[in-house]
């Protein structure tokens, strides 16, 4: 039994350490090149237009704004108006409301579209008899009705600034090279964030937009579209094979397929698009499980092509680990399950070596969040330190939920694209708040019960190790139980962000 435990635990530790090493390499690159990175992802000054013809067709390219919706009764009117009232020549853009709703959202959208059309806005309310392909299918059918050179995509909870199109397509240099497939902007959050939980969720996502994406952009790694808040070149979408419903992360899938054909993406960190955080832990878990499942599907479909692509080996390794990003959760689950057995059965020299390796994994996340806070807020405070601790706990507490997503993604393709309720969408004075919350409330997912089982396992392991005189090594099990317990408790007492 001991050799088997040793081998399995060592494999899990080494795999986790590999993820940590890639993370530390990225963080070191960020720290070492911070000033240059900031310049790379910051929009340049508007170009001199004195020698450019004033003809709108030269200055303002044709754009279609696509708004995929499904049962977004509280957010639909807001995003439609924000998209339609862009500071951009009306003859040079149109709006497609891709409405797959089956509730009162349909009538809300119909009324808003009619009102905007009467104001001279080119806008269509596109309905389907089915939800084939979900979001990817809706985007694809919309493209069939568009002749625009560029396509902007916004989910329902986003609120682009009126200058968004002008900033990305005219005033800045996002598409200054013909090989740029898309420009992704930064997701920003409604202020003020409602409470500690919301700030912790924001930090989990801000790490991606303040540290990871800028660093990858600077070193010309594969840039990824984040599903919303960006603009695509239509030619790149077609060349990459179009939107596919084969995975639940159609954005990651298309980003990599385009990259494999020589396209690249751009990231503008200083252009933010306000959107909403998931409404509560149940909603956040739903979103994370969908992303985890889609990530595994992309890994299964694209990993071979990524590893065999041309380019530096270190770059291909970086891309491989990005594709496998959510695999850190099943690795952590394996570590949790094997921990008490490893403490009791492994010989001490081997155990200490493995623990030294695992130390990399333990430190990586807090360091990443500290750098994110420093880059975003310019300083650390007691409150932000609390957010860092909470974010680490949430990330660890999602291990069961995201492991389930990974397993599903490795063995199945596609799946239902389930909407994620957001925090502010249920606010309306015309009806009681509680009634609105019930309308879109996410039910308790069955993964909750596996989380409880894992908590009990950790607590039993803590007791066993303490009884065996290994109290020091019982602390990690107790910490994991606390993280899982925090996530579980948040599901029982939903807290709107």
C-alpha positions as CSV (number, residue, x, y, z in Angstrom):
1,X,0.0,0.0,0.0
2,X,2.8,2.4,0.9
3,X,4.6,2.3,-2.5
4,X,1.3,2.9,-4.3
5,X,0.4,5.9,-2.0
6,X,4.0,7.3,-2.5
7,X,3.8,7.1,-6.3
8,X,0.3,8.6,-6.6
9,X,1.1,11.3,-4.1
10,X,4.4,12.2,-5.8
11,X,2.7,12.4,-9.2
12,X,0.0,14.7,-7.9
13,X,2.7,16.8,-6.1
14,X,4.9,17.0,-9.2
15,X,2.0,17.9,-11.5
16,X,0.9,20.6,-9.0
17,X,4.4,21.9,-8.8
18,X,4.6,22.2,-12.6
19,X,1.5,24.4,-12.6
20,X,3.1,26.5,-9.8
21,X,6.3,26.8,-11.7
22,X,4.5,28.1,-14.8
23,X,2.6,30.5,-12.5
24,X,5.8,31.8,-10.9
25,X,7.5,32.2,-14.2
26,X,4.5,34.4,-15.3
27,X,4.6,36.4,-12.1
28,X,8.4,36.9,-12.4
29,X,8.0,38.1,-15.9
30,X,5.3,40.5,-14.8
31,X,7.4,41.9,-11.9
32,X,10.5,42.2,-14.0
33,X,8.8,43.9,-16.9
34,X,6.0,45.8,-15.2
35,X,6.5,49.2,-16.8
36,X,6.9,47.8,-20.3
37,X,3.8,45.6,-19.8
38,X,1.8,48.6,-18.7
39,X,2.7,50.4,-21.8
40,X,1.8,47.4,-24.0
41,X,-1.7,47.0,-22.7
42,X,-2.5,50.7,-22.4
43,X,-4.1,52.4,-25.3
44,X,-1.9,54.8,-27.1
45,X,-2.8,58.4,-27.8
46,X,-5.3,59.0,-30.7
47,X,-3.4,59.0,-34.0
48,X,-3.0,62.1,-36.1
49,X,-6.0,62.2,-38.5
50,X,-5.0,65.3,-40.4
51,X,-3.9,63.2,-43.4
52,X,-6.8,60.8,-43.3
53,X,-9.8,61.3,-45.5
54,X,-12.9,62.4,-43.6
55,X,-15.1,59.9,-45.5
56,X,-16.8,57.9,-42.8
57,X,-16.2,54.7,-44.7
58,X,-12.5,55.2,-44.3
59,X,-12.5,56.3,-40.7
60,X,-15.4,54.2,-39.2
61,X,-15.4,50.6,-40.3
62,X,-18.7,48.7,-40.4
63,X,-19.6,47.0,-37.1
64,X,-22.3,44.7,-36.0
65,X,-23.0,44.6,-32.2
66,X,-24.2,41.2,-31.1
67,X,-26.2,40.8,-27.8
68,X,-26.9,37.1,-27.0
69,X,-29.7,37.0,-24.4
70,X,-31.6,34.3,-22.6
71,X,-34.2,35.2,-19.9
72,X,-32.6,38.5,-19.0
73,X,-35.6,40.5,-18.0
74,X,-33.8,42.8,-15.7
75,X,-30.7,43.5,-17.8
76,X,-32.1,43.3,-21.4
77,X,-33.3,46.9,-21.8
78,X,-30.1,48.3,-20.3
79,X,-27.6,46.5,-22.5
80,X,-29.7,47.1,-25.7
81,X,-29.8,50.8,-25.0
82,X,-26.1,51.0,-24.2
83,X,-25.2,49.2,-27.4
84,X,-27.6,51.2,-29.6
85,X,-26.5,54.6,-28.3
86,X,-22.8,54.3,-29.2
87,X,-21.0,57.5,-30.2
88,X,-20.5,56.1,-33.7
89,X,-22.1,57.0,-37.0
90,X,-25.4,55.3,-37.2
91,X,-24.9,54.3,-40.8
92,X,-21.8,52.4,-39.8
93,X,-23.1,50.0,-37.1
94,X,-26.1,47.9,-36.4
95,X,-27.3,45.9,-33.4
96,X,-28.4,42.3,-33.3
97,X,-30.4,41.2,-30.2
98,X,-30.0,37.5,-30.3
99,X,-32.9,36.6,-28.1
100,X,-33.4,32.9,-27.1
101,X,-35.6,33.8,-24.2
102,X,-38.8,32.0,-23.2
103,X,-40.1,34.4,-20.5
104,X,-41.2,38.0,-20.4
105,X,-37.8,39.1,-21.7
106,X,-39.2,38.6,-25.2
107,X,-41.8,41.4,-24.9
108,X,-39.4,43.7,-23.1
109,X,-36.9,43.3,-25.9
110,X,-39.6,43.8,-28.5
111,X,-40.7,47.1,-27.0
112,X,-37.1,48.5,-26.6
113,X,-36.1,47.5,-30.1
114,X,-39.2,49.2,-31.6
115,X,-38.5,52.4,-29.7
116,X,-34.9,52.5,-30.8
117,X,-35.7,51.7,-34.4
118,X,-38.1,54.6,-34.4
119,X,-35.1,56.8,-33.5
120,X,-33.2,55.7,-36.6
121,X,-31.1,52.9,-35.0
122,X,-30.3,49.9,-37.2
123,X,-31.4,47.2,-34.8
124,X,-32.9,43.7,-35.2
125,X,-34.7,41.4,-32.7
126,X,-33.6,37.9,-33.9
127,X,-35.6,35.0,-32.5
128,X,-35.0,31.2,-32.9
129,X,-37.4,28.3,-32.6
130,X,-34.7,26.4,-30.7
131,X,-31.6,27.0,-28.7
132,X,-29.4,24.8,-30.9
133,X,-25.8,25.6,-30.1
134,X,-26.8,28.0,-27.3
135,X,-24.7,31.1,-27.3
136,X,-22.4,29.9,-30.0
137,X,-25.4,28.9,-32.2
138,X,-27.0,32.3,-31.7
139,X,-23.8,34.2,-32.6
140,X,-23.4,32.0,-35.7
141,X,-26.9,32.6,-37.0
142,X,-26.5,36.3,-36.4
143,X,-23.3,36.5,-38.4
144,X,-25.2,35.0,-41.4
145,X,-27.2,38.2,-41.4
146,X,-24.3,40.6,-41.1
147,X,-21.9,42.0,-43.7
148,X,-19.8,44.1,-41.2
149,X,-16.1,43.9,-41.1
150,X,-16.0,43.8,-37.3
151,X,-18.3,42.2,-34.7
152,X,-18.6,43.4,-31.1
153,X,-20.0,41.0,-28.5
154,X,-21.6,41.9,-25.1
155,X,-23.4,39.6,-22.7
156,X,-26.5,41.0,-21.0
157,X,-24.9,42.1,-17.8
158,X,-22.4,44.3,-19.6
159,X,-22.8,48.1,-20.0
160,X,-20.3,49.5,-22.6
161,X,-19.5,53.1,-22.4
162,X,-20.9,55.2,-25.3
163,X,-17.4,55.7,-26.6
164,X,-16.5,52.0,-26.7
165,X,-16.6,51.4,-30.5
166,X,-14.9,54.7,-31.2
167,X,-12.2,54.0,-28.7
168,X,-11.4,50.4,-29.8
169,X,-11.8,50.9,-33.6
170,X,-10.9,54.5,-34.3
171,X,-9.0,56.3,-31.5
172,X,-6.7,53.4,-30.5
173,X,-4.5,51.0,-32.2
174,X,-6.2,47.7,-31.5
175,X,-6.5,46.6,-35.1
176,X,-3.4,48.3,-36.4
177,X,-2.1,45.1,-37.9
178,X,-4.1,42.8,-40.3
179,X,-3.2,39.7,-38.3
180,X,-5.1,41.0,-35.2
181,X,-8.2,38.8,-34.8
182,X,-9.8,40.5,-31.9
183,X,-9.4,43.2,-29.2
184,X,-10.4,42.2,-25.7
185,X,-11.0,44.9,-23.1
186,X,-10.9,44.7,-19.3
187,X,-13.9,43.6,-17.3
188,X,-14.7,46.1,-14.6
189,X,-17.2,46.0,-11.8
190,X,-20.1,48.1,-10.6
191,X,-19.1,50.4,-7.7
192,X,-19.4,50.1,-4.8
193,X,-19.0,46.3,-4.5
194,X,-21.5,45.1,-2.0
195,X,-19.6,43.6,0.8
196,X,-16.6,41.3,1.5
197,X,-17.8,38.4,-0.6
198,X,-18.2,40.5,-3.7
199,X,-14.8,42.0,-3.3
200,X,-13.3,38.6,-3.0
201,X,-15.0,37.4,-6.2
202,X,-13.7,40.5,-8.0
203,X,-10.2,39.8,-6.9
204,X,-10.4,36.2,-8.2
205,X,-11.3,37.6,-11.6
206,X,-9.1,40.7,-11.5
207,X,-6.0,38.5,-11.3
208,X,-6.7,37.5,-14.9
209,X,-7.2,41.0,-16.2
210,X,-4.5,42.9,-14.2
211,X,-1.7,40.3,-14.2
212,X,-2.1,37.3,-16.4
213,X,-3.5,38.9,-19.6
214,X,-1.1,41.9,-19.6
215,X,1.9,39.6,-19.2
216,X,0.7,37.2,-21.9
217,X,0.1,40.2,-24.2
218,X,3.6,41.6,-23.6
219,X,5.3,38.3,-24.4
220,X,3.1,37.6,-27.4
221,X,1.6,34.4,-26.0
222,X,-1.8,33.3,-27.2
223,X,-4.4,35.9,-26.3
224,X,-7.8,34.7,-25.4
225,X,-11.2,36.3,-25.9
226,X,-13.3,36.3,-22.7
227,X,-16.7,35.9,-24.3
228,X,-17.8,39.5,-23.9
229,X,-16.5,43.1,-23.9
230,X,-14.5,42.8,-27.1
231,X,-14.5,43.2,-30.9
232,X,-13.7,40.5,-33.4
233,X,-12.5,40.8,-37.0
234,X,-15.1,38.9,-39.0
235,X,-12.5,37.5,-41.4
236,X,-10.7,35.9,-38.4
237,X,-13.9,34.3,-37.1
238,X,-14.5,32.7,-40.5
239,X,-10.9,31.7,-41.0
240,X,-10.8,30.1,-37.5
241,X,-13.8,27.9,-38.3
242,X,-16.5,30.0,-36.7
243,X,-18.2,29.7,-33.3
244,X,-18.6,26.1,-32.2
245,X,-20.9,24.6,-29.6
246,X,-18.6,21.6,-29.2
247,X,-17.3,23.1,-26.0
248,X,-19.0,25.3,-23.3
249,X,-16.2,27.9,-23.6
250,X,-16.6,28.8,-27.2
251,X,-14.5,31.9,-26.7
252,X,-11.4,30.0,-25.6
253,X,-12.0,27.5,-28.3
254,X,-12.1,30.0,-31.1
255,X,-9.2,32.0,-29.7
256,X,-6.9,29.0,-29.9
257,X,-8.2,27.9,-33.3
258,X,-7.4,31.4,-34.7
259,X,-4.0,31.4,-33.0
260,X,-3.1,28.1,-34.6
261,X,-3.9,29.7,-38.0
262,X,-1.6,32.7,-37.4
263,X,-4.0,35.2,-35.9
264,X,-3.4,37.0,-32.6
265,X,-5.5,38.9,-30.1
266,X,-4.9,42.3,-28.4
267,X,-5.7,43.3,-24.9
268,X,-6.5,46.9,-23.8
269,X,-6.3,47.1,-20.0
270,X,-7.2,50.7,-19.7
271,X,-10.5,50.3,-21.6
272,X,-12.9,48.8,-19.1
273,X,-16.5,47.6,-19.6
274,X,-18.7,47.5,-16.5
275,X,-20.4,44.2,-15.8
276,X,-21.8,42.4,-12.9
277,X,-20.5,39.7,-10.6
278,X,-22.4,36.5,-10.0
279,X,-25.3,37.1,-7.6
280,X,-24.1,34.6,-4.9
281,X,-22.0,31.5,-4.3
282,X,-24.5,29.2,-6.1
283,X,-24.3,31.4,-9.2
284,X,-20.5,31.6,-9.0
285,X,-20.2,27.8,-8.7
286,X,-22.5,27.4,-11.7
287,X,-20.3,29.8,-13.7
288,X,-17.1,28.2,-12.6
289,X,-18.3,24.6,-13.3
290,X,-19.2,25.7,-16.8
291,X,-15.8,27.3,-17.4
292,X,-14.1,24.2,-15.9
293,X,-16.0,21.8,-18.1
294,X,-15.4,24.0,-21.2
295,X,-11.7,24.2,-20.4
296,X,-11.4,20.5,-20.2
297,X,-13.3,20.1,-23.5
298,X,-10.9,22.6,-25.2
299,X,-7.9,20.7,-23.7
300,X,-9.2,17.4,-25.1
301,X,-9.8,18.9,-28.6
302,X,-6.8,21.3,-29.0
303,X,-3.9,20.1,-26.8
304,X,-2.4,17.9,-29.5
305,X,-2.5,20.7,-32.0
306,X,-1.0,23.2,-29.6
307,X,1.9,20.9,-28.7
308,X,2.6,20.1,-32.4
309,X,2.4,23.7,-33.5
310,X,5.4,25.7,-34.7
311,X,7.2,27.9,-32.2
312,X,9.4,27.9,-29.2
313,X,9.0,24.9,-26.9
314,X,8.6,27.2,-23.8
315,X,5.8,29.0,-25.5
316,X,4.0,25.8,-26.4
317,X,4.4,24.7,-22.8
318,X,2.8,28.0,-21.6
319,X,-0.1,27.5,-23.9
320,X,-0.6,23.9,-22.8
321,X,-0.7,24.9,-19.2
322,X,-3.2,27.6,-19.9
323,X,-5.4,25.1,-21.7
324,X,-5.1,22.8,-18.7
325,X,-5.6,25.6,-16.1
326,X,-8.6,24.1,-14.3
327,X,-6.8,20.8,-13.9
328,X,-5.3,22.2,-10.8
329,X,-8.6,21.5,-9.0
330,X,-8.6,17.7,-9.5
331,X,-4.9,17.7,-8.6
332,X,-5.8,19.4,-5.4
333,X,-8.6,16.9,-4.8
334,X,-6.2,14.0,-5.2
335,X,-3.8,15.7,-2.8
336,X,-6.6,16.1,-0.2
337,X,-7.7,12.4,-0.5
338,X,-4.1,11.1,-0.2
339,X,-2.9,13.4,2.4
340,X,-3.6,11.4,5.6
341,X,-2.4,8.2,4.0
342,X,0.8,9.9,2.8
343,X,1.5,11.3,6.3
344,X,1.1,7.9,7.9
345,X,2.6,5.6,5.3
346,X,5.3,7.4,3.4
347,X,8.9,7.3,4.7
348,X,10.0,10.6,6.1
349,X,12.8,11.5,3.6
350,X,10.5,11.0,0.7
351,X,7.6,12.8,2.4
352,X,9.8,15.9,3.2
353,X,11.0,16.1,-0.4
354,X,7.4,16.0,-1.7
355,X,6.3,18.6,0.8
356,X,9.0,20.9,-0.4
357,X,7.7,20.6,-3.9
358,X,4.1,21.1,-2.7
359,X,5.2,24.3,-1.0
360,X,5.4,25.9,-4.4
361,X,1.8,25.2,-5.0
362,X,0.7,26.6,-1.6
363,X,2.6,29.9,-2.1
364,X,1.7,30.6,-5.8
365,X,-1.9,31.8,-5.3
366,X,-1.3,34.3,-2.5
367,X,1.6,35.8,-4.3
368,X,-0.5,36.2,-7.4
369,X,-3.3,37.9,-5.5
370,X,-0.9,40.2,-3.7
371,X,0.6,41.4,-7.1
372,X,-3.0,41.8,-8.4
373,X,-3.9,44.1,-5.5
374,X,-0.7,46.1,-5.8
375,X,-1.3,46.6,-9.5
376,X,-5.0,47.4,-9.2
377,X,-5.0,49.5,-6.0
378,X,-1.4,50.6,-5.8
379,X,-1.2,49.5,-2.1
380,X,-2.0,46.8,0.3
381,X,-4.5,47.4,3.1
382,X,-5.8,45.3,5.9
383,X,-9.1,45.1,4.0
384,X,-7.4,43.9,0.8
385,X,-5.3,41.4,2.8
386,X,-8.6,40.0,4.0
387,X,-9.9,39.8,0.4
388,X,-6.7,37.9,-0.5
389,X,-7.3,35.3,2.2
390,X,-10.9,35.0,1.3
391,X,-10.1,34.6,-2.4
392,X,-7.6,31.8,-1.6
393,X,-10.2,30.1,0.5
394,X,-12.9,30.3,-2.3
395,X,-10.4,29.1,-4.9
396,X,-9.6,26.1,-2.8
397,X,-13.2,25.5,-1.7
398,X,-14.2,25.2,-5.4
399,X,-12.1,22.1,-5.8
400,X,-15.0,19.6,-5.7
401,X,-17.2,21.7,-8.0
402,X,-14.5,22.3,-10.6
403,X,-13.2,18.7,-10.5
404,X,-16.7,17.6,-11.4
405,X,-16.6,20.1,-14.3
406,X,-13.2,18.7,-15.4
407,X,-14.4,15.1,-15.4
408,X,-17.5,16.0,-17.4
409,X,-15.5,18.0,-19.9
410,X,-13.0,15.2,-20.5
411,X,-15.7,12.7,-21.4
412,X,-18.4,14.8,-23.0
413,X,-18.7,17.4,-25.7
414,X,-21.0,20.4,-25.7
415,X,-23.6,20.7,-23.0
416,X,-26.3,23.2,-21.9
417,X,-25.1,26.8,-21.7
418,X,-26.8,27.7,-18.4
419,X,-27.1,31.4,-17.6
420,X,-25.5,32.8,-14.5
421,X,-27.7,35.2,-12.5
422,X,-25.8,38.4,-11.7
423,X,-26.0,40.6,-8.6
424,X,-27.8,43.8,-9.6
425,X,-30.1,42.5,-12.3
426,X,-33.0,41.8,-9.9
427,X,-33.4,45.3,-8.7
428,X,-36.6,47.0,-9.7
429,X,-39.0,49.2,-7.7
430,X,-42.1,47.7,-9.4
431,X,-42.1,44.4,-7.5
432,X,-40.7,43.1,-4.2
433,X,-37.0,42.2,-4.2
434,X,-37.6,38.8,-2.8
435,X,-40.0,37.9,-5.6
436,X,-37.4,39.0,-8.1
437,X,-34.7,36.9,-6.4
438,X,-36.9,33.8,-6.5
439,X,-37.5,34.3,-10.3
440,X,-33.9,33.6,-11.2
441,X,-32.6,31.8,-8.1
442,X,-30.1,29.1,-8.7
443,X,-31.1,25.8,-7.0
444,X,-28.6,24.0,-4.7
445,X,-26.3,21.9,-7.0
446,X,-25.8,18.3,-6.2
447,X,-22.0,19.0,-5.9
448,X,-22.9,20.5,-2.5
449,X,-23.3,17.0,-1.0
450,X,-19.9,15.9,-2.3
451,X,-18.5,19.0,-0.7
452,X,-20.0,17.9,2.6
453,X,-18.5,14.4,2.2
454,X,-15.1,15.9,1.5
455,X,-15.4,18.2,4.6
456,X,-16.3,15.2,6.8
457,X,-13.3,13.2,5.3
458,X,-11.0,16.1,6.1
459,X,-12.2,16.4,9.7
460,X,-11.9,12.6,10.2
461,X,-8.4,12.8,8.8
462,X,-7.6,15.7,11.1
463,X,-8.7,13.6,14.1
464,X,-6.8,10.5,13.0
465,X,-3.5,12.4,12.4
466,X,-3.9,14.2,15.7
467,X,-4.4,11.0,17.5
468,X,-1.4,9.4,15.8
469,X,0.8,12.2,17.0
470,X,0.9,14.1,13.7
471,X,-1.0,17.2,14.8
472,X,1.3,19.5,12.7
473,X,0.3,17.6,9.5
474,X,-3.3,17.7,10.4
475,X,-3.4,21.5,10.0
476,X,-3.6,21.4,6.1
477,X,-6.6,19.0,6.3
478,X,-8.3,21.4,8.8
479,X,-7.6,24.3,6.5
480,X,-9.1,22.5,3.5
481,X,-12.2,21.7,5.5
482,X,-12.5,25.4,6.5
483,X,-12.3,26.4,2.8
484,X,-14.8,23.9,1.7
485,X,-17.0,24.8,4.6
486,X,-16.9,28.5,3.7
487,X,-18.1,27.7,0.2
488,X,-20.8,25.4,1.5
489,X,-22.1,27.9,4.0
490,X,-22.3,30.6,1.4
491,X,-24.6,28.3,-0.6
492,X,-27.0,27.8,2.3
493,X,-27.2,31.5,3.0
494,X,-27.0,33.2,-0.4
495,X,-25.5,36.7,-0.2
496,X,-26.3,39.0,-3.1
497,X,-23.3,40.9,-4.3
